[in-house]
Every structure is written in structure tokens, then in C-alpha cells.
Amino acid sequence: QVQLVESGGGLVQAGGSLRLSCVASESIINIIAMAWYRQAPGKQRELVAEIIRGGATHYADSVKGRFTISRDNAKNTVYLQMNSLKPEDTAVYYCRITSVTSRWVTYWGQGTQVTVSS
């Protein structure tokens, strides 16, 4: 069973930066999308950023211009560079990798806490 392991979360002051990483425990073939989601207390999980197989990216309006998603296909790793962090960015951040062979398969990480103090 493939596992995704996130790292890089922590406590940072407003205006600071963090870089999240998500590594798959084994190679995943036919990846079609890699993404970061977040869930703040009392709120639904929301899509933060996504990068699809062709390299196109999509960002939530709230993070555009501040966050950058990137990937290293050879390492089955996806990153999220977060700059100019705001207290409202505080949440548990989850990575998701979707692949398709004979069927669609979605993998989720266990989450990493990001806390931004004002």
C-alpha cells in the first residue's frame, strides 16, 4: 500500500515562509494530478493548489501569488512553497496524488500542521 508522507509544517509568524514536501513510499505510475489541500478547524477541506500531468497548475484564489506548487516526478514528490503567510493560512495541510491505470486511485497523506501567528 502506497503511503504519502508530508513534512515541513510548523509554526511561523505572519509574513514568513514554509515549504511543504510530500513523498510517496514507492513509485506511482501514471500520475495524473498532484495536489495540496488544507482543512482549518470547523471548516471543510479545500483545494489549495494542484499540478496536473502536463504541468499546468491551479491555485485557490486565496493563495494565488503567494504559494507555488511543484513536483519531482522521479522522486514521486510534490512540494508547496508558501510565502507571505497569513494567520488565515493556519490549517492541516494534506497532499493528494491521483493515478489511473485500469482504475482511478487516489492517495492521501496524513497531514501536516501549519500554524501562522499574527
N, C-alpha and C positions, 0 to 999 in steps of 0.2 A: 504494500500500500504506500503510495507516494505521500510524503509529508512535506508541507511548506513551513519553513521556519523564518519568522520575521525577527529583525533586530534593529537597533538604532533608536528606539524610543527613549523617552526620558523627560526630565523637567528642564524647561528653558524659559528665559524671560522673553517677554513680548519684544518683537523685532529680531529675535535670534533665529538660528537655523538648525535644522536636523536633517540627517539623511537616513532614510529607512531602507533596509535591504530585505529581500525575501528570496530564500534559496530552496530549491526543490531537492529532496533527499536522493532522487535518482532522475535520470534523464526522462523527459517527457517528449514524446513525438507528436508532430502535427499540432503544435500550439497555435491557436488562432487568436487568442487575446490574453493579455496580462493586465491586471488592474489592481488599484488600491481603493478600498472602501474605508469608511470610518463610521463609528457609532458613538455618539455622545450620550450621557446618562439621560434617560427618559425620551430619547429620540430614536427614530428608525435609522437603520443602517443606510448610508448613502454613498453613491459612487463619487469618488474624488477625482480619479484620473484613470485613463485606460490607454493602452497601446495595442494595436492590432497587428496581425501578421505582416502586413505591408509596410508598417512603420508609422501609419497615421496615429495621431494622438487626439484624445478628447479630455477636456477638463470641466469640472464643475465651475460655474461662474464665480463662486466664492473664492476659488483658489487660482484662477487664471492670472498669469503674470507673476505669481509667487512660487508655485510648485512646478516641478518638472519630473515627468516620468521617463525612465529609460530602461533598457534591458541589455543583458548579455546572453544571447541565445546559447552560446557554447557552454555557459555555466548554469543555464536554466535559472537565471537570476533576474529579478526586476527590482528597480530602485525607485525611490521617491525622494527627490531633493526638495526640501521645504524651507523657503526663505521668508523673511518678514513675517514671522509667525505672530498670530494674534490669539488672545485668550479664547476666542470662539473656535479656534482650531483644536482645542482640547477634546480628545476622544481616544477610543481604542481604534487603532488602525489595522485593517486586515488586508492581506493580499489574496488575490484570486487568480488562478490560471485555468484557462479553458482549452481543452484539446478535443479533436474529433478524429476518430478512426472509423470504426464501424458504428460508433455511437458517440454522443456528446458526453464528455466527462468534465466536471468542474471540481477543482481542488481549492480548499480554503486553508489559510494559515490560522494559527491560534490567537493572533492579535498581539499588538504591542502598544503600550500606553504612551500617549503623548500628552503632556501637561504644559500649558503655556501660562505663566504667571504675568499678572499686569504690573 
